[in-house]
Amino acid sequence: MKKAYLYILIGAALWGTIGWYVKHLYALGFTPMEVVSLRVSSTAVILGIYLLFTNPEQLKLKKVTDIKFFIGTGIFSIIFFNYTMFTTIELSTIPVATALLYTAPAFVTILSYFLFHEPFTPTKIIALFITFIGTCLVVGIIPFSLQTLEFSSILFGLGSGIGYSLYSIFSKFALEKYNSLQITMFTFLIASIAILPFFPYAEKGYLLMDWNVLFYAFGLGFLPTAFAYIIYTYGLHYTEASKASILTTVEPVVATLIGIFIFHESFSGVQMIGMAFIIGAVILIQVNMKNRAYFSKSNRA
């Protein structure tokens, strides 16, 4: 296996550990929005220090007006999708929250049709249908004999998929001027600036002096966020984006295993089949993108 593949797998596996940190921060007395605040602020600090020592030039905006891109990625995507995902974890389980988060590629496909006029190919339609069936299996709508989840947890879970998909949409504009690491840095910086004023310092500021809180807060910002992204981006430089996207499907597998074996959360065989459907749809879309790129190059040759 190429080293690049290993880096991508490690990065994706670390993403899958997010729920572990979140659950422990809940136990220490934090709400979903407060955990979002801890995650984005610690990530901004870590990435800022990293770029300061490796490439300080990347900490500069090319134009002040470019901040609009990062308001989109930071507030409308990162804050929104983290809040909805963490709330889903609180209301249901880590496996269910992760499965619903992975509906994001389906939402990207739908939004891209309306915003960028990207066509609905037969493969995309099939992938959307598979995602729909998989989602129904995960939340218990199919089969009807399953005890369905609370409507609010389903709503928040699908909201996390929409919020996650918005990152791809807003990033598409930012990538014309900035590299992916810069986008991530400015995204988390804007997100932390926007959300920090709403943190209840008077009530819970003393908790920030607790070593357990600092361990999980900075752990959440470092391993499954900053470090995972850096190592994933490094691997991405040496492999195709479509292959990388397929390899990242190890994330929901890791998250599910953590939910089941560490937190003893229930996840039925039917729900596992549903997750497999959703992951399969992601792989189908990525393979289709790769094949289209190959045939496009062949036709130009």
C-alpha positions in Angstrom: 0.0 0.0 0.0 1.3 3.5 -0.8 2.3 5.7 2.1 -0.2 8.2 0.8 -3.1 5.7 1.3 -1.9 5.1 4.8 -1.9 8.8 5.7 -5.4 9.2 4.3 -6.6 6.2 6.2 -5.1 7.4 9.5 -6.6 10.9 9.0 -10.1 9.4 8.3 -9.8 7.0 11.2 -9.0 10.0 13.5 -12.1 11.8 12.2 -14.0 8.7 13.4 -12.9 9.3 17.0 -14.7 12.7 17.3 -17.6 11.1 19.1 -15.3 9.8 21.8 -14.2 13.3 22.8 -17.7 14.7 22.4 -19.2 12.1 24.8 -16.5 12.8 27.4 -17.1 16.6 27.2 -20.8 16.0 27.6 -20.0 14.1 30.8 -18.0 17.0 32.1 -21.0 19.3 31.8 -20.9 20.9 28.3 -23.7 21.3 25.8 -23.4 20.6 22.1 -22.9 24.3 21.2 -20.3 24.7 23.9 -18.4 21.6 22.6 -18.5 23.2 19.1 -17.0 26.3 20.6 -14.2 24.3 22.2 -13.5 22.4 19.0 -13.3 25.4 16.6 -11.3 27.6 19.0 -8.7 24.9 19.9 -8.4 23.9 16.2 -7.9 27.6 15.1 -5.1 27.9 17.7 -3.3 24.7 16.7 -3.5 25.4 13.0 -2.4 29.0 13.5 0.7 27.9 15.4 1.4 25.2 12.8 1.2 27.7 9.9 3.2 30.3 11.8 6.2 28.0 12.0 5.8 26.2 8.6 4.5 28.9 6.2 3.5 32.2 7.8 2.7 33.7 4.4 -0.4 31.5 4.3 -1.9 33.3 7.3 -2.6 36.4 5.1 -5.8 37.0 3.2 -5.2 38.0 -0.4 -8.1 40.5 -0.1 -10.2 41.5 2.9 -13.4 40.9 0.9 -12.4 37.2 0.7 -13.6 36.8 4.2 -17.0 36.2 2.7 -15.8 32.7 1.6 -14.8 31.8 5.2 -18.0 33.2 6.7 -19.7 30.6 4.5 -17.4 27.7 5.4 -17.0 28.8 9.1 -20.4 29.8 10.2 -22.9 28.3 7.8 -21.0 25.0 7.5 -18.6 24.3 10.4 -20.6 25.8 13.2 -23.9 24.5 11.9 -22.8 21.0 11.0 -20.8 20.5 14.2 -23.8 21.7 16.3 -26.3 19.5 14.5 -23.9 16.4 14.5 -23.1 16.8 18.2 -26.8 17.3 19.0 -27.5 14.1 17.1 -24.9 12.2 19.2 -26.6 13.6 22.3 -30.1 12.6 21.2 -29.3 9.2 19.6 -25.9 7.4 19.2 -22.5 8.0 17.6 -23.2 5.4 14.8 -26.5 7.0 13.8 -25.0 10.5 13.9 -22.1 9.4 11.7 -24.4 7.6 9.2 -26.6 10.6 8.8 -23.6 12.9 8.4 -22.5 10.8 5.5 -25.6 11.8 3.6 -23.6 15.0 2.8 -22.4 13.8 -0.7 -26.1 13.4 -1.7 -26.8 16.9 -0.6 -23.7 18.2 -2.5 -25.1 16.5 -5.6 -28.5 18.2 -5.2 -27.0 21.6 -4.4 -24.5 21.4 -7.2 -27.4 20.9 -9.7 -29.0 24.1 -8.7 -26.0 26.2 -8.0 -23.4 25.0 -10.6 -25.8 23.4 -13.1 -24.0 20.1 -12.8 -26.2 17.5 -14.5 -28.0 14.6 -12.8 -26.4 11.6 -14.4 -28.0 8.1 -14.1 -25.3 7.1 -11.6 -26.0 10.2 -9.4 -29.7 9.4 -9.4 -29.0 5.8 -8.4 -26.6 7.0 -5.7 -29.3 9.4 -4.3 -31.8 6.5 -4.3 -29.4 4.2 -2.4 -28.6 7.0 0.1 -32.4 7.5 0.7 -32.9 3.8 1.3 -29.9 3.6 3.5 -31.1 6.6 5.6 -34.5 5.0 6.0 -32.8 1.8 7.3 -30.6 3.7 9.7 -33.4 5.8 11.3 -35.8 2.9 11.4 -38.4 3.9 8.9 -37.7 0.7 7.0 -38.7 -1.9 8.2 -41.7 -0.5 10.0 -41.3 -3.0 12.8 -38.2 -1.2 14.0 -38.6 1.4 16.8 -37.9 4.6 15.0 -35.7 7.3 16.4 -37.0 10.6 17.7 -37.9 12.9 14.9 -35.6 15.6 16.3 -32.6 13.4 16.1 -33.4 12.5 12.5 -33.8 16.2 11.7 -30.5 17.2 13.4 -28.7 14.3 11.7 -29.9 15.2 8.2 -29.1 18.8 9.1 -25.5 17.8 9.8 -25.3 16.3 6.3 -26.6 19.5 4.8 -24.2 21.6 6.8 -21.3 19.4 5.9 -22.2 19.6 2.2 -22.1 23.4 2.4 -18.4 23.2 3.1 -17.8 21.7 -0.3 -20.0 24.4 -1.9 -18.4 27.4 -0.3 -14.9 25.9 -0.6 -15.4 25.6 -4.4 -15.3 29.4 -4.6 -12.4 29.8 -2.1 -10.2 27.2 -3.9 -9.8 29.7 -6.8 -7.5 31.8 -4.5 -6.5 29.6 -1.5 -5.2 26.1 -0.9 -7.1 23.7 1.2 -5.0 24.1 4.3 -5.5 27.9 4.2 -9.2 27.4 3.8 -9.4 25.2 6.8 -7.3 27.7 8.9 -9.5 30.7 8.0 -12.7 28.6 8.4 -11.9 27.6 12.0 -10.6 31.1 12.8 -13.9 32.8 11.6 -15.9 30.1 13.3 -14.1 30.6 16.7 -14.4 34.4 16.5 -18.2 34.1 15.7 -19.0 31.6 18.5 -16.7 32.5 21.4 -18.7 35.5 22.6 -21.6 33.1 23.2 -19.7 30.8 25.5 -21.0 31.0 29.1 -17.7 32.1 30.7 -19.5 33.3 33.9 -21.1 29.9 34.5 -18.5 27.4 33.1 -15.3 29.4 32.7 -13.8 27.6 35.8 -14.2 24.3 33.9 -11.6 25.5 31.4 -9.0 25.2 34.2 -9.8 21.5 34.7 -7.1 19.3 33.2 -9.6 16.8 32.0 -11.5 19.4 30.1 -8.3 20.8 28.6 -7.3 17.2 27.6 -10.5 16.5 25.8 -11.0 20.0 24.3 -7.5 20.3 22.9 -7.5 16.6 22.0 -10.7 17.2 20.0 -9.0 20.2 18.3 -5.7 18.4 17.6 -6.1 14.7 16.8 -9.4 14.3 15.0 -9.3 17.8 13.5 -6.0 19.7 13.0 -3.7 16.7 12.8 -6.1 14.5 10.9 -6.7 17.3 8.4 -2.9 17.9 7.9 -2.0 14.3 7.5 -5.0 13.7 5.2 -4.0 16.8 3.0 -0.4 15.5 2.9 -1.6 12.1 1.6 -4.0 13.8 -0.8 -1.0 15.4 -2.6 0.1 12.0 -3.7 -3.1 10.3 -4.7 -6.3 11.0 -6.6 -9.1 12.9 -4.8 -11.7 10.2 -5.8 -9.5 7.4 -4.3 -9.0 9.5 -1.2 -12.8 10.1 -0.8 -13.3 6.3 -1.0 -10.7 5.7 1.6 -12.3 8.2 4.0 -15.3 5.9 4.4 -13.2 4.2 7.1 -14.4 7.1 9.3 -18.0 5.9 9.9 -16.6 2.4 10.5 -14.3 3.6 13.3 -17.1 5.8 14.7 -19.5 2.9 14.8 -17.0 0.6 16.5 -16.3 3.3 19.1 -20.1 3.8 19.7 -20.8 0.0 20.0 -17.7 -1.3 21.9 -16.7 1.7 24.1 -20.1 3.4 24.8 -22.2 0.2 24.4 -24.6 2.0 22.1 -27.1 -0.1 20.2 -26.9 -0.4 16.4 -28.9 -3.2 14.8 -28.0 -5.3 11.9 -30.6 -3.5 9.8 -29.0 -0.1 10.7 -25.6 -1.5 9.7 -27.0 -2.5 6.3 -28.3 1.1 6.0 -24.9 2.5 6.8 -23.4 0.2 4.2 -25.9 1.6 1.6 -24.9 5.2 2.4 -21.2 4.4 2.2 -21.8 2.5 -1.0 -23.5 5.5 -2.5 -20.5 7.7 -1.6 -18.1 5.2 -3.3 -20.4 5.0 -6.3 -20.4 8.8 -6.8 -16.6 9.0 -6.4 -15.9 6.1 -8.8 -18.3 7.7 -11.3 -16.4 11.0 -11.0 -13.1 9.2 -11.6 -14.4 7.4 -14.7 -15.8 10.7 -16.1 -12.5 12.4 -15.7 -10.7 9.4 -17.4 -13.0 9.4 -20.4 -12.8 13.2 -20.6 -9.0 13.0 -20.9 -9.3 10.2 -23.4 -11.6 12.2 -25.6 -9.2 15.2 -25.5 -6.2 13.1 -26.4 
